[in-house]
Each structure stands twice: as C-alpha cells, then as structure tokens.
Amino acid sequence: MAASKPAPRSSRADADGLVTLFPGALGAWQLTELEKPLPPQPPEPRPLVRAVYTQGPHSAEISVRTGSPRSMAKGTREVYREGPPQRNGSMVVVSLANGVAIAATSRTADAAALEGLIRAIDLERAERLKPTKR
C-alpha cells in the first residue's frame, strides 16, 4: 500500500498559501480559530485568512490581506502600531514587500504583545509567497 503524499503547499499569496503561516501555537499564544472567509464583496474587502489566538485572558485576531506589491527593499517591513489599549483596543499591521499585510487586533493585549505575535509568524516564508494576479 503506497503512502499518501501530503497536499502541496501553495507558493502564492492566496488563501491556501496564507493559511499555512498559522501553526497551532505562536510562542505562548494558542490557535483557537482559523478560517478562510468567503471571497471579498465590494465595497468592503475581507481578509483572505482570519485566525484567533489566545494567551491566558488575552485574545487576538490576526487577519491577512493582499494588495499590490510595494516598492520596498527585499526583507524590509513596514510596521504600524496603535495602542496602548483604548476603547477599541490595540492594533499592529506589518506590510511586506510582496503586498501581504498582516494585522493583529485585540481589546486586551497591548501593541507590543501584538507585534510579538505577528513576529512569531514565519514572515520570511510569507515574503516568499508570490503575489496573486488581480
């Protein structure tokens, strides 16, 4: 009986390729939800992948969207932070040169914790994903 081959990983920045970036744990954070939402419908774009991680009393949602590749040097990442927790919580967005944007939001965790959560993702692998054609 032949062993079955594992499903090939997508090398594109599409939902199938992006979902592989989210393991069961990122440091001390544990994955509790992972989904590929339905395709976006205008006028409001939806993320290609949405994940929820928890650590103790804290919960954080990570969403991944793709856009046009940016004219940044390879390995350069733009980081946007909003916090400490205010009425709507904290947010950190990391944008990669290939157009992938990873956002983490939380009502309980601060921006430093969210940035650490995003940096626990294999960002180098995310940067190697090829942009999808629109």
Helices and strands as residue ranges (DSSP letters): H 15-19, E 25-26, E 29-35, E 49-55, E 58-66, E 77-82, E 90-96, E 100-106, H 111-119, H 123-128
